[in-house]
Amino acid sequence: MISGDGDTDNGNFEVEGDLLIINKFPDYEEKSTYQIRVRATDSVGISIEKTFTFDLLDFANLTQDQVGAFTPAAIQGFDPEQLWELDPKAFKGFSKEQVSAFKPEAIQGFDPGQLFELDPTAFKGFSKEQVSAFKPEAIQGFDPDQLVSFKPAAFEGFSKDQVGAFKREAIQRFDPDQLVSLQPTVFKGFSSNQISAFKPEAFTSFTSQILKNVKPSAMPGLLIEQV
């Protein structure tokens, strides 16, 4: 960093090796443009000075194409409040690699309408830690195509309150490997109507511990072919 014309915001940045680091996370509402002046010197001592201007983007106005250009590393570094400001339609741009970088605390604060816009293929990127952060009201609104796209390993993160929000039409399509990945205690969350939607072949994989956790009030939902 060097003093001179255009060094207005030099104090907000540091140069570390070949990286330019901002000292304070930028706030678009507080400041939308930064200007710095830097000097580069080569191995023989020849220098050049140049001024750079950075314009911040307002998260509330980002499009799905712009969101799709975020690197997972960048998403991981975002403050949750920034992601919460995104227009729901922008969520269409996220890939499974990108959603895997969402912090659980960010997921907890997402408006369900934002999550509903995710492409079903993006759901393959969620981990069990992330899944545990979904609000039941969000799960209740998920399209079956979204729910069936979760990896079996992600099902380990669901709670009984969350599984109680699964749509029957989604349960009918769950792979047995997904259901047997659920923690046994969460089976307490299934209703009679939900139980009747399980594929018969799923029952052949259920352990006695799983079956013991099904509520007595849900047992009437069992069908002859399931038994």
Disulfide bonds with the S-S distance in Angstrom:
none
